[in-house]
């Protein structure tokens, strides 16, 4: 396990000490994923959703070069409102710490830091994955390799539909990351309920996820992560026809403007927000709130199971 030098929020430190359920949350959605001032309001709502379901939220970020597990409201406000917050993946953490920057952690970085802190459940919106045309560009999110090496449960709504979903599922299989559909046998497509791919495994309750974690621990299988894919209800997804038209237009604009590499995802997400007149943003918020609630209930179930086993 990577040895990070971590600072803990008071509430999170007490919860970890007492064996109470904790859910990790990323900060990239706060600084880069949502427009101001909605980003701060939604960040607080996400933490409230975790608390309402019985767990302690631990939003992770970097403040002045210090990795903080459990940002307080002033620190959260800082990452949501100041300019120049750096987007941090795992590879960036040491450099960012040494240079004293303010930084927001991606799925990969949040997973790694959470696991190092002893937090076993993480809620996010959509996982990164294999980009379209990756056979030529080799463009693949660090989220995938990090999950292969990190024993954490990640609750998400699949991968962003702007990516190559099929190739991402193949990579997850190759990397040994198990994928559980939550009350579904179909892999969700972030904005869409169904991305068009079957899943081998499904669970119907947070307690079943806790059972999987207990089985992992009993068999000493601690090497990789577990992905819980939580689809939006059909009546809450982005209209599929609107989604497909917007994606096709966005891909054409990418080629026209020569957008490549790290700029692709934010470019396409901004296009979705503009072209759907904010509908995609509303869907994005529903996704993360639902995932925060489910992650908290999984953390509560896992903590209860651990407490019962210790008696």
Secondary structure in CASP SS format (residue, H / E / C, confidence):
PFRMAT SS
TARGET T0000
AUTHOR 0000-0000-0000
METHOD secondary structure of the structure
MODEL  1
X C 1.00
X C 1.00
X C 1.00
X C 1.00
X C 1.00
X E 1.00
X E 1.00
X E 1.00
X C 1.00
X H 1.00
X H 1.00
X H 1.00
X H 1.00
X H 1.00
X H 1.00
X H 1.00
X H 1.00
X H 1.00
X C 1.00
X C 1.00
X C 1.00
X E 1.00
X E 1.00
X E 1.00
X E 1.00
X C 1.00
X C 1.00
X H 1.00
X H 1.00
X H 1.00
X H 1.00
X H 1.00
X H 1.00
X C 1.00
X C 1.00
X C 1.00
X C 1.00
X H 1.00
X H 1.00
X H 1.00
X H 1.00
X H 1.00
X H 1.00
X H 1.00
X H 1.00
X H 1.00
X H 1.00
X H 1.00
X H 1.00
X H 1.00
X H 1.00
X H 1.00
X C 1.00
X C 1.00
X C 1.00
X E 1.00
X E 1.00
X E 1.00
X E 1.00
X E 1.00
X E 1.00
X E 1.00
X E 1.00
X C 1.00
X C 1.00
X E 1.00
X E 1.00
X E 1.00
X E 1.00
X C 1.00
X C 1.00
X C 1.00
X H 1.00
X H 1.00
X H 1.00
X H 1.00
X H 1.00
X H 1.00
X H 1.00
X H 1.00
X H 1.00
X C 1.00
X C 1.00
X C 1.00
X C 1.00
X E 1.00
X E 1.00
X E 1.00
X C 1.00
X H 1.00
X H 1.00
X H 1.00
X H 1.00
X H 1.00
X H 1.00
X H 1.00
X H 1.00
X H 1.00
X H 1.00
X C 1.00
X C 1.00
X C 1.00
X E 1.00
X E 1.00
X E 1.00
X C 1.00
X H 1.00
X H 1.00
X H 1.00
X H 1.00
X H 1.00
X H 1.00
X H 1.00
X H 1.00
X H 1.00
X H 1.00
X H 1.00
X C 1.00
X C 1.00
X C 1.00
X E 1.00
X E 1.00
X E 1.00
X C 1.00
X C 1.00
X C 1.00
X E 1.00
X C 1.00
X C 1.00
X E 1.00
X C 1.00
X C 1.00
X C 1.00
X H 1.00
X H 1.00
X H 1.00
X H 1.00
X C 1.00
X C 1.00
X E 1.00
X C 1.00
X H 1.00
X H 1.00
X H 1.00
X H 1.00
X H 1.00
X H 1.00
X H 1.00
X H 1.00
X C 1.00
X C 1.00
X C 1.00
X E 1.00
X E 1.00
X E 1.00
X E 1.00
X C 1.00
X E 1.00
X E 1.00
X C 1.00
X C 1.00
X C 1.00
X C 1.00
X C 1.00
X H 1.00
X H 1.00
X H 1.00
X H 1.00
X H 1.00
X H 1.00
X H 1.00
X H 1.00
X H 1.00
X H 1.00
X H 1.00
X C 1.00
X C 1.00
X E 1.00
X E 1.00
X E 1.00
X E 1.00
X E 1.00
X C 1.00
X C 1.00
X C 1.00
X E 1.00
X C 1.00
X C 1.00
X E 1.00
X C 1.00
X C 1.00
X E 1.00
X C 1.00
X C 1.00
X C 1.00
X C 1.00
X C 1.00
X E 1.00
X C 1.00
X C 1.00
X E 1.00
X E 1.00
X E 1.00
X C 1.00
X C 1.00
X H 1.00
X H 1.00
X H 1.00
X H 1.00
X H 1.00
X H 1.00
X H 1.00
X H 1.00
X H 1.00
X H 1.00
X H 1.00
X H 1.00
X H 1.00
X C 1.00
X C 1.00
X C 1.00
X C 1.00
X C 1.00
X C 1.00
X C 1.00
X E 1.00
X E 1.00
X E 1.00
X E 1.00
X C 1.00
X C 1.00
X C 1.00
X C 1.00
X H 1.00
X H 1.00
X H 1.00
X C 1.00
X C 1.00
X C 1.00
X H 1.00
X H 1.00
X H 1.00
X H 1.00
X H 1.00
X H 1.00
X H 1.00
X H 1.00
X H 1.00
X H 1.00
X H 1.00
X H 1.00
X H 1.00
X H 1.00
X H 1.00
X H 1.00
X H 1.00
X H 1.00
X C 1.00
X C 1.00
X C 1.00
X C 1.00
X C 1.00
X H 1.00
X H 1.00
X H 1.00
X H 1.00
X H 1.00
X H 1.00
X H 1.00
X H 1.00
X H 1.00
X H 1.00
X H 1.00
X H 1.00
X H 1.00
X C 1.00
X C 1.00
X C 1.00
X H 1.00
X H 1.00
X H 1.00
X H 1.00
X H 1.00
X H 1.00
X H 1.00
X H 1.00
X H 1.00
X H 1.00
X H 1.00
X H 1.00
X H 1.00
X H 1.00
X H 1.00
X H 1.00
X H 1.00
X H 1.00
X H 1.00
X H 1.00
X H 1.00
X H 1.00
X H 1.00
X H 1.00
X H 1.00
X H 1.00
X H 1.00
X H 1.00
X H 1.00
X H 1.00
X H 1.00
X H 1.00
X C 1.00
END
